Amino acid sequence: MRRGILEFCIVSLLADHEIYTAELINRLKAANLIVTDGTLYPLLNRLQKAELLQYRWEESESGPPRKYYSLTEAGLTYRQSLDEAWQGITDSVESIRKGSKQ
């Protein structure tokens, strides 16, 4: 379940603009999602192989080149389906929670 939520969060963060890896990790950690390189990179690679995201390299003035990730058109469609699934899940859970209080 955690892996699915992490994937949803990554896809959501990439939906609006491209992000380099360190920023992606920082934004996940800021949301209290503890992510290690050993968790993040395999997930990013899997999403790339599924053609849901792409990346480009950009030179950095303050260090090594940065890898910037963004969603492909298929990734944007996938994000929409995840949004719909998430809404369905939260509606179902809220329905159960409200029903258990009666």
PyRosetta script that sets phi, psi and omega in degrees:
from pyrosetta import init, pose_from_sequence

init()
pose = pose_from_sequence("MRRGILEFCIVSLLADHEIYTAELINRLKAANLIVTDGTLYPLLNRLQKAELLQYRWEESESGPPRKYYSLTEAGLTYRQSLDEAWQGITDSVESIRKGSKQ")
pose.set_psi(1, -43.5)
pose.set_omega(1, -179.6)
pose.set_phi(2, -60.6)
pose.set_psi(2, -40.9)
pose.set_omega(2, -179.6)
pose.set_phi(3, -62.1)
pose.set_psi(3, -41.9)
pose.set_omega(3, 178.9)
pose.set_phi(4, -64.1)
pose.set_psi(4, -40.3)
pose.set_omega(4, 178.8)
pose.set_phi(5, -68.4)
pose.set_psi(5, -39.8)
pose.set_omega(5, 177.8)
pose.set_phi(6, -62.3)
pose.set_psi(6, -42.9)
pose.set_omega(6, 177.6)
pose.set_phi(7, -61.2)
pose.set_psi(7, -44.1)
pose.set_omega(7, 178.8)
pose.set_phi(8, -60.4)
pose.set_psi(8, -43.0)
pose.set_omega(8, 179.9)
pose.set_phi(9, -65.4)
pose.set_psi(9, -41.1)
pose.set_omega(9, 179.1)
pose.set_phi(10, -63.8)
pose.set_psi(10, -47.1)
pose.set_omega(10, 179.5)
pose.set_phi(11, -62.2)
pose.set_psi(11, -38.5)
pose.set_omega(11, 178.9)
pose.set_phi(12, -66.2)
pose.set_psi(12, -41.3)
pose.set_omega(12, 178.9)
pose.set_phi(13, -65.2)
pose.set_psi(13, -32.6)
pose.set_omega(13, -178.3)
pose.set_phi(14, -85.9)
pose.set_psi(14, -6.5)
pose.set_omega(14, -174.5)
pose.set_phi(15, -66.5)
pose.set_psi(15, -33.4)
pose.set_omega(15, -174.0)
pose.set_phi(16, -94.7)
pose.set_psi(16, -32.1)
pose.set_omega(16, -179.1)
pose.set_phi(17, -163.2)
pose.set_psi(17, 164.5)
pose.set_omega(17, 179.8)
pose.set_phi(18, -74.9)
pose.set_psi(18, 151.3)
pose.set_omega(18, -177.0)
pose.set_phi(19, -140.2)
pose.set_psi(19, 140.0)
pose.set_omega(19, 174.7)
pose.set_phi(20, -86.4)
pose.set_psi(20, 160.9)
pose.set_omega(20, -167.8)
pose.set_phi(21, -56.4)
pose.set_psi(21, -46.9)
pose.set_omega(21, -178.0)
pose.set_phi(22, -62.4)
pose.set_psi(22, -39.1)
pose.set_omega(22, 178.0)
pose.set_phi(23, -66.2)
pose.set_psi(23, -38.6)
pose.set_omega(23, 177.9)
pose.set_phi(24, -60.5)
pose.set_psi(24, -46.3)
pose.set_omega(24, 178.3)
pose.set_phi(25, -62.3)
pose.set_psi(25, -44.8)
pose.set_omega(25, -179.7)
pose.set_phi(26, -61.7)
pose.set_psi(26, -41.1)
pose.set_omega(26, -179.7)
pose.set_phi(27, -68.7)
pose.set_psi(27, -36.0)
pose.set_omega(27, 176.6)
pose.set_phi(28, -67.8)
pose.set_psi(28, -43.0)
pose.set_omega(28, 178.6)
pose.set_phi(29, -65.0)
pose.set_psi(29, -37.1)
pose.set_omega(29, 178.1)
pose.set_phi(30, -63.0)
pose.set_psi(30, -25.9)
pose.set_omega(30, 177.6)
pose.set_phi(31, -92.9)
pose.set_psi(31, 14.8)
pose.set_omega(31, 179.2)
pose.set_phi(32, 65.0)
pose.set_psi(32, 27.2)
pose.set_omega(32, 172.1)
pose.set_phi(33, -102.7)
pose.set_psi(33, 102.1)
pose.set_omega(33, -177.4)
pose.set_phi(34, -74.6)
pose.set_psi(34, 120.5)
pose.set_omega(34, -175.7)
pose.set_phi(35, -129.6)
pose.set_psi(35, 134.3)
pose.set_omega(35, 174.7)
pose.set_phi(36, -107.7)
pose.set_psi(36, 162.8)
pose.set_omega(36, 177.1)
pose.set_phi(37, -58.1)
pose.set_psi(37, -36.5)
pose.set_omega(37, -179.2)
pose.set_phi(38, -66.7)
pose.set_psi(38, -19.0)
pose.set_omega(38, 176.0)
pose.set_phi(39, -94.3)
pose.set_psi(39, -43.5)
pose.set_omega(39, -172.2)
pose.set_phi(40, -71.5)
pose.set_psi(40, -50.1)
pose.set_omega(40, -173.4)
pose.set_phi(41, -62.5)
pose.set_psi(41, -43.3)
pose.set_omega(41, 176.1)
pose.set_phi(42, -61.6)
pose.set_psi(42, -36.3)
pose.set_omega(42, 178.6)
pose.set_phi(43, -67.2)
pose.set_psi(43, -44.5)
pose.set_omega(43, 177.0)
pose.set_phi(44, -61.8)
pose.set_psi(44, -41.3)
pose.set_omega(44, 178.6)
pose.set_phi(45, -64.3)
pose.set_psi(45, -40.7)
pose.set_omega(45, 178.6)
pose.set_phi(46, -64.1)
pose.set_psi(46, -43.4)
pose.set_omega(46, 178.3)
pose.set_phi(47, -64.5)
pose.set_psi(47, -35.6)
pose.set_omega(47, 178.1)
pose.set_phi(48, -68.6)
pose.set_psi(48, -44.0)
pose.set_omega(48, 179.2)
pose.set_phi(49, -63.3)
pose.set_psi(49, -29.9)
pose.set_omega(49, 176.9)
pose.set_phi(50, -81.3)
pose.set_psi(50, 2.3)
pose.set_omega(50, 179.4)
pose.set_phi(51, 61.3)
pose.set_psi(51, 33.1)
pose.set_omega(51, 177.5)
pose.set_phi(52, -95.3)
pose.set_psi(52, -22.5)
pose.set_omega(52, 175.2)
pose.set_phi(53, -140.1)
pose.set_psi(53, 163.1)
pose.set_omega(53, 179.3)
pose.set_phi(54, -136.4)
pose.set_psi(54, 168.7)
pose.set_omega(54, 177.4)
pose.set_phi(55, -142.9)
pose.set_psi(55, 163.4)
pose.set_omega(55, 174.0)
pose.set_phi(56, -142.5)
pose.set_psi(56, 152.2)
pose.set_omega(56, 177.5)
pose.set_phi(57, -94.9)
pose.set_psi(57, 141.3)
pose.set_omega(57, 174.6)
pose.set_phi(58, -135.8)
pose.set_psi(58, 132.8)
pose.set_omega(58, 177.7)
pose.set_phi(59, -64.1)
pose.set_psi(59, 145.0)
pose.set_omega(59, 179.0)
pose.set_phi(60, -116.8)
pose.set_psi(60, 138.6)
pose.set_omega(60, 178.5)
pose.set_phi(61, -74.1)
pose.set_psi(61, -20.4)
pose.set_omega(61, -173.6)
pose.set_phi(62, -112.9)
pose.set_psi(62, 20.3)
pose.set_omega(62, 179.7)
pose.set_phi(63, 164.0)
pose.set_psi(63, -156.7)
pose.set_omega(63, -178.3)
pose.set_phi(64, -69.2)
pose.set_psi(64, 165.1)
pose.set_omega(64, 177.7)
pose.set_phi(65, -58.4)
pose.set_psi(65, 151.7)
pose.set_omega(65, 179.9)
pose.set_phi(66, -108.2)
pose.set_psi(66, 142.3)
pose.set_omega(66, 177.2)
pose.set_phi(67, -98.4)
pose.set_psi(67, 114.9)
pose.set_omega(67, 179.8)
pose.set_phi(68, -100.0)
pose.set_psi(68, 127.3)
pose.set_omega(68, 179.5)
pose.set_phi(69, -102.1)
pose.set_psi(69, 147.1)
pose.set_omega(69, 173.5)
pose.set_phi(70, -149.0)
pose.set_psi(70, 162.1)
pose.set_omega(70, 179.2)
pose.set_phi(71, -83.0)
pose.set_psi(71, 146.8)
pose.set_omega(71, 170.7)
pose.set_phi(72, -84.8)
pose.set_psi(72, 177.3)
pose.set_omega(72, 175.0)
pose.set_phi(73, -59.5)
pose.set_psi(73, -41.8)
pose.set_omega(73, 177.3)
pose.set_phi(74, -63.0)
pose.set_psi(74, -35.7)
pose.set_omega(74, 177.7)
pose.set_phi(75, -65.1)
pose.set_psi(75, -39.0)
pose.set_omega(75, 177.6)
pose.set_phi(76, -65.2)
pose.set_psi(76, -40.3)
pose.set_omega(76, 176.5)
pose.set_phi(77, -64.8)
pose.set_psi(77, -41.9)
pose.set_omega(77, 177.8)
pose.set_phi(78, -61.2)
pose.set_psi(78, -41.8)
pose.set_omega(78, 178.6)
pose.set_phi(79, -60.6)
pose.set_psi(79, -41.2)
pose.set_omega(79, 178.6)
pose.set_phi(80, -61.9)
pose.set_psi(80, -42.7)
pose.set_omega(80, 178.8)
pose.set_phi(81, -66.3)
pose.set_psi(81, -35.6)
pose.set_omega(81, 176.0)
pose.set_phi(82, -66.6)
pose.set_psi(82, -40.3)
pose.set_omega(82, 176.9)
pose.set_phi(83, -58.4)
pose.set_psi(83, -45.2)
pose.set_omega(83, -179.4)
pose.set_phi(84, -65.2)
pose.set_psi(84, -42.5)
pose.set_omega(84, 178.1)
pose.set_phi(85, -63.7)
pose.set_psi(85, -42.2)
pose.set_omega(85, 178.9)
pose.set_phi(86, -61.4)
pose.set_psi(86, -43.5)
pose.set_omega(86, 179.2)
pose.set_phi(87, -62.0)
pose.set_psi(87, -42.1)
pose.set_omega(87, 177.6)
pose.set_phi(88, -62.1)
pose.set_psi(88, -42.2)
pose.set_omega(88, 179.3)
pose.set_phi(89, -65.4)
pose.set_psi(89, -47.2)
pose.set_omega(89, -178.3)
pose.set_phi(90, -66.1)
pose.set_psi(90, -36.3)
pose.set_omega(90, 176.3)
pose.set_phi(91, -62.4)
pose.set_psi(91, -43.1)
pose.set_omega(91, 179.7)
pose.set_phi(92, -64.2)
pose.set_psi(92, -45.0)
pose.set_omega(92, -179.7)
pose.set_phi(93, -64.1)
pose.set_psi(93, -43.7)
pose.set_omega(93, 178.7)
pose.set_phi(94, -62.9)
pose.set_psi(94, -38.2)
pose.set_omega(94, 177.9)
pose.set_phi(95, -61.7)
pose.set_psi(95, -43.0)
pose.set_omega(95, 178.3)
pose.set_phi(96, -66.9)
pose.set_psi(96, -44.2)
pose.set_omega(96, 179.8)
pose.set_phi(97, -60.5)
pose.set_psi(97, -45.9)
pose.set_omega(97, -179.5)
pose.set_phi(98, -66.2)
pose.set_psi(98, -37.4)
pose.set_omega(98, 178.5)
pose.set_phi(99, -67.6)
pose.set_psi(99, -31.9)
pose.set_omega(99, -178.5)
pose.set_phi(100, -75.5)
pose.set_psi(100, -13.1)
pose.set_omega(100, -179.7)
pose.set_phi(101, -88.7)
pose.set_psi(101, -5.7)
pose.set_omega(101, -178.1)
pose.set_phi(102, -84.1)
pose.dump_pdb("model.pdb")
